[in-house]
Amino acid sequence: MQPFTPNKYLFEGQKGGKYTATSIRQIFNRVVKKVGIKKNATPHTLRHSYATHLLEDGVDVRIIQKLLGHHSLNTTMIYTHIATPTLLKVKSPFDSL
């Protein structure tokens, strides 16, 4: 049996084509419940997490903007919830004086 390889979309239906937003939410909600996640999570949460992890790993925010397809950097900044420990690691140039 050959593995399924999507032609156009990351997640394609059994007959090809994209899943509807409703189908994605239903599948996601079933998985979240099955693995026991108690926090409110949506498929959009994955997008926020992706952007935040990239930023915390040192990826330039303009690259993240491009990856997310945002025209405005301000929109990207909404997605990048910077964790407090990450902010505390940033060294000020004045710290070495």
N, C-alpha and C positions, 0 to 999 in steps of 0.2 A: 504494500500500500504506500503510495507516494504522499509525502506531507503536503498539506494545503499551502499554497503560496498565493497571496493576494495579487491581483493584477493591477488594481488602481488604488484601492483603499486599504488602510491598515487592517480594519475589521470589515470583512465582506460576508454577506449572507451566503447560505449554502448554494444558492443559484447565482451568485455573483451580485454585484451592486452593493450599494452602501446600506447599512442599517439605518432605520429611522431614529431620530432623537429619543422617541418614546421607547423603542426597543433597547437602546443603549442604557437608558435610565433603569429599565426593568432588570436587565442583566446585571448591571452594576449593583443595584439594590439587593438582589439575591445573593451576590457574592459577599457584599459587605455584611449582610445578616449571617451568612454561612460561616464566615471566619470570625464572627463575634466582635466586630468593630462597633463600639458604643457611641462614638462621636458622630455628629452629623457630617456625612460625606456625600458628595455628588460627583459625577464625572468631571465637572468643572474644577473640583478640588484637586484632581490630578494635574490640571494645567497650572494651578497656583503652586502646587508642590514642585513641579518641574522647574518653573521659573525661579522659585526660592532656592532650590538645591543648586541650580546653575550659578546663581549669584553668590551663594555661600562657598562654592568651589572656586570662586575667583573669575568667573566668566564676565566679561565686560557687559554692562547693561545694554549697550547698543547692539551687541550680538544677540542678546536675549530678545530685544525688541524685534529684531529681524526674524528670529526663529518663531516668535509668537504672531508675527504678521501685523504688528501694530504700526500705525503711521506716526503716532505721537509717543514720545518717550514718557510723557505723563501717564499714559494708559499703562505702559509697562511697569512703571513704578507702583501702581496699584496692585499689580500681581506679585510683586516681590516683597513679601512680608519678611523682613530681615529679623532673624532671631537675636535677642539681646546678647547671648554669649558671643555671637559673631561680631556684633558692634563693639563689644568690650575688647576684642582681640586687635582692633584697628589701633595702630600706634600713631600718635600725633608727632609731627616733627619737633614739637616743643618738649617732648618727653626726653629727648637726648641732650637737652641743654643743661 
